[in-house]
C-alpha cells in the first residue's frame, strides 16, 4: 500500500469514528425531541438529566474505544 493510500485510510477511519461518536447523541436527542406523550422518562424528574448523562457516557465510551484502537 502506498503512503497516499495509507493516509486516506487513516483519514477515513477518523471521519468514521467522529461520525459514530456524533451519531449517538443525535439519536437520543431526536427521540426525545419528538415530544411523545407516552414516554415514561418525560414524567420522571430525572428523565432529562438521564438522557444527557446517557449521551455523554455513550460519546465518551466510543471516544475511548476508538482512541484505544488508534482510529483517533
C-alpha positions in Angstrom: 0.0 0.0 0.0 1.4 3.4 -0.9 1.8 6.2 1.6 -1.1 8.1 0.0 -3.4 5.2 0.3 -2.4 4.7 3.9 -3.1 8.4 4.7 -6.5 8.2 3.0 -7.3 5.1 5.1 -6.3 6.9 8.3 -8.4 9.9 7.4 -11.4 7.7 6.6 -11.0 6.0 10.0 -11.0 9.3 11.8 -14.0 10.6 9.9 -15.9 7.4 10.5 -15.1 7.4 14.2 -16.2 11.0 14.7 -19.4 10.3 12.7 -20.2 7.4 15.1 -19.4 9.5 18.2 -21.7 12.3 17.0 -24.5 9.9 15.9 -25.2 8.7 19.4 -26.3 12.0 21.0 -28.1 12.8 17.8 -30.2 9.6 18.0 -31.1 10.1 21.7 -31.8 13.8 21.1 -34.1 13.2 18.1 -36.1 10.6 20.0 -36.6 13.0 22.9 -37.4 15.8 20.6 -40.3 14.0 19.0 -42.5 15.0 22.0 -44.1 11.7 22.6 -46.7 11.7 25.4 -46.2 8.0 26.4 -42.5 8.1 27.3 -42.2 7.3 31.0 -39.0 9.3 31.2 -40.9 12.5 30.4 -42.9 12.3 33.7 -39.8 11.4 35.7 -38.0 14.3 37.2 -34.6 12.8 36.3 -35.5 12.0 32.8 -33.8 14.9 31.1 -30.6 14.6 33.2 -30.6 10.9 32.5 -30.8 11.5 28.7 -27.9 14.0 28.9 -25.9 11.6 31.0 -26.7 8.7 28.6 -25.4 10.8 25.7 -22.3 11.7 27.5 -21.5 8.2 28.6 -22.0 6.8 25.1 -19.9 9.5 23.5 -17.0 9.1 26.0 -17.2 5.3 25.7 -17.0 5.5 21.9 -14.1 8.0 22.1 -12.2 5.7 24.4 -12.8 2.7 22.2 -11.7 4.5 19.0 -8.7 6.0 20.7 -7.6 2.6 22.0 -7.9 1.1 18.5 -5.9 4.0 17.1 -8.7 5.4 15.0 -8.4 8.9 16.5 
